[in-house]
Amino acid sequence: MKMQKLYFINQVTNSQKDEWASMVVGMMGNPKFVNDASRCVYENDEILVSHDFMSYPDDTKEAVMLVCMLKDGQIIRMETGATPLA
């Protein structure tokens, strides 16, 4: 699936977007930021729902639900929700 644009729904300044982008690049470059397991729960032409188990550099783990709204085969909006795992 090809993603061309990601729109920020909430109101943030450009500097906040830059900070967020920098944080994401740093997280993805950290070898302790790991997607342990991922599965597609549901997908059609309008929505994609996936469930992931993530491990983080601070040795915490979360179950993450990702919901993506699709249009013309591309992600136009996404939301995540996470539950800490003991």
Steps between C-alpha positions, in 0.01 A plus 500: 500500500641838398459803727548843343383743766438486873273773634513616860140526619571678827622857504875511549762750391765420240762482776290238681475299177878524459552382859260210446670402173842511667374282786356242259825481301692447825260229618510310172881511500523349848559120488296462823189642328358170375177387342481155660187386316249648262179378343235648278168474683286638216545673166278620219510793254416752775669382821799303628517375859815340638612378841866509604715412797778755546815508716663833584850619598393545864417125508123557510257318271163602359218350298422753226185527289539694175202617295565655158240664279569428133414684181609386155728242664686757710495581871332837552455488878618278782449458872670278753413381847737318733469289813806450723591135558634380833 
